[in-house]
Amino acid sequence: MWKRYRPLRIISPIAFLFLWEGAVRFGEVNQLIIPAPVAVLRTMIDLTVNGRLPWAIAVSLNRVLQGFIYGSLLGVALGLLVGWFRTVEDAVDPLVAAIYPIPKSAIFPLFILWFGLGETSKIMTILIGVLFLVLINTVTGVKAIDPVLLKAARDLGANQRQIFAKVVIPGALPNIFTGLRLGAGMALILVFITEIEATKAGLGFLLWESYQLLLIKQVFSCTVAFGILGILCNWVLQWSERALCPWRRF
């Protein structure tokens, strides 16, 4: 099914770019507000040649990867425990219900107060944002496992540890990857939020600086760069899911 519709994944964005270019060139769109894709591409090339865009991406990607990896590991581990052990669920669920709705951008000033203006406050903000998405989806995956599979494993003589390793974890993997994809998107959102304040480097900082200087082409270039990072993260996670969940139909 995925291979059948793969050409659409290429055709649809190309068609969108052609429509965008045509609307700017032949329509009544002000290029000072919405530049054409070709102009944005030229700006991205210029920013790449002078090194500003690659450096900004590298700085932001370092923060994203650290926050995403730490948050994912904690979210998966805690989610498996919460989903499998009722005692852990009773202890953790009220905390999740209380903390999860709080906007992570509202927590960032507290992290600055506690950890300073360095990398730790930014990474911790990303970590928290990723943690809850992965945790909730992991718990959902554990709860959704067919009881018949658990009963069959017990009837075949498997102990609790074997059931957890051979049934629970594989059964929860699809939901875990759903949480990871959501977490990757959240990490990119939060890295922008944390970089518009208290920093002098990163893709979010470059975007916000360009906006303040009314360099609209640079604003679009940084926005496109964020979009490309999001696509790459999604591809990597989809490939990982196919490799680790070969029984699923994609």
N, C-alpha and C positions, 0 to 999 in steps of 0.2 A: 504493500500500500504506500509506504514512504517513497519507494523508488518510482512508483507510478506518477506521483504528483511532484517529483523533484524539479522538473522544468519550470513549474510555476514559482518555485522559490527563487529562480533566477529572473524569470520574465517580469514578475510583478514589481520588484524594485527598479528594474531598468525602465519599465513603462512609467513608473512614478517620477523618475528623474527626467524623462523626456517631457512629461506633462509640466513639471516644475519649470524646466528650461523654457518651454514654449510660452507658459503663462507670463514669465518675466520678460522675454524678448518681444512677444507680440501682444501682450495684454497691457493692462493699465496698472501693473504692479510697480511700486516705487522700489528701485534697486538699492536705495539707501536703507530701506527697511527689510526687504527680502532679496538678497543677492541671488543671482543665477548659480546653478550647480557648478558650471565651468569656472566662474569667478571664485567660488568657495574652494574648488579643487586647486586652483592656482595659489590661493592663500595658504592652503595646507602644504603645498609643495615648498613654498617660500619659508614657512615656519619649520618645515622638516630640514631644509637645507641649512638654515641658520642655527639649527639644533634646539630651538625653544620647545617645539612640539614633542620630539622624542624624549627630552629631559622631563617635561611636565608629565608625560604618560608614564615614564619609568618611576617617578616619585609617587604618583597616585597608585600605580599598579602595586608597588611595594606595600603601601598601606592597605589596599584592598585585599591582597593575598594574605597578609598577616591576620587581619581582622576576620576574613572569611574562613581561613583554615582553623584558627583557634575557636571561632564561634561554631563552626560546623562540627568539630570534634566534640566539643562540650554538648552541643545540641543533640547529636546522635547518641552519645553515651547516656545523657540524662533522659532523653526520650525513650530509649529502650528500657531503662530502669523504671521510669514512670508508667510506661505502658504495660509492663510485665508484673511489677510488684505493687499490690494495692497499698501497702504501707507508704512506699515512696510517693505514690500518686496523692495520697491524702496529705502528705507533708508539703509537696511541691505545688500542687494545683492551685491553692489560694494565692501563692506568691506569683505564679504565672498570670492568673486572672487580674491581679492588682498592678503588676508592672508592665505587662505586654501592651495595654492601651496607651501608656504614656508615650507621647511623641519622642523619638530618640534625639531629635534636635533640641528638645528641652532638657535632656540629660547631659548633652555636650558641655554646657557651661559648668555643671557640677564636676565633670571630669577634668575640665581645665583648672578648676579650683583645687581638686585633689591631686592631679598628676602634672600640672603645669602646662605650658604652651608647646611642649615637645610632641614627639610622635605617639607617646603612650595614650594621651587623651583622645587622639583621633582613632587609633587602633581599637581602643576600648569601646568607643561609640559604635564603630562598625561591628565589632564582636557582639555587642548586645543586640543590635538589629538583626544580625544573622542568627544568633542563638535561638531566639524565640520562634522564628519561622521554621527552622530545622527541627526544633524540639516538638512543636505542635504537630507537624507533619509526620514525624517519627512515631509519636504516640498514636496518631490516627492509623498509621500503618500496622502497628502492633495490635491495636484493638480490632482491626478489620480482618485479621487472619481467621480463616475458616476453622471453627471449633472441631470439625470433623478431622482436619489434618492433625490437630493436637491430640485428639483421642486415638487416631491411628498410630501416631508415634508412641504414645504410652502403651497401647496394646502390643506393639512390637518390642517392648522392653526398654525403650529409651528413658534415660533419667532426665531430670530437670535441666542439667547443664547441656546435654545433647539436644534436647528439644529447643532450648534457647539458641544454640549455635546452628542447628541444622534446619529448624523450621521457622523460628521467630525472626531471626535476622534476615534470612533470604526473603521471607514473606513480607517484611517491612521495607525492603530495598526500593521498590517503585515509589512509595510515598516519601522515603528519605531523599531520593533524587528530585522529587517534586519540591521538597523543602530546600534542597541545595540550589536549584535553579531560581527559586524565589529569593533565597538568601544572596545569591550573586547579584541579582538586580538591586536588592536593598543595599548591598555593599557599595555599589556604584553611586547610588543616590546619596548615601551618607558620606562618602568621601568628598563629594561636591560640597555638601553642607558644612563639613568640617574644614574645608579648604578656603572657603570664602571669608573665614575669620581666623585670626591667630596663625597665619602662615604666609610665607613668601615664595612658595613653590608648589607645583602640582597642576594638574589639568583643570581642576575647579578654580584654583587661584588665577590661572591664565584666562579662563573664560570670564570670570568676574572682573578682572582688570581690564579686559577688552571691552566689556560692557560699560564700565565706568568711563573709558576713553572714547566710547561710541565707535569702536572698531567692529562694525557689524559683521564683516566678513570673517574676522577672527572668532567672533562669538559663534557663528555658524560652524566654523572649522572645528572648534573645540566640542561643540555639540555633536557633530558628526563623529568625532573621535570617540566620544562617550558611547555613541550608538554602536560603533565598530567593536569596541571592547565588550559591550553587552552581547553582541552576536557571537564573538569568539568564545566568551565564557559559556554561552548556551550550547554551542557546538561541542566544546570539550566535555561538558557534563552529559550531553546526549550520547556522545560516543562512549563515555565511561559507563553509562547505563546499559547501552547495548552489549558492552563487553561483560558486565557483571550480571546482567539479567537476560541471558540468551533465551529464556523460555517465554519472554514477553513478545507480543506482536506489536510491531512499530509501523 
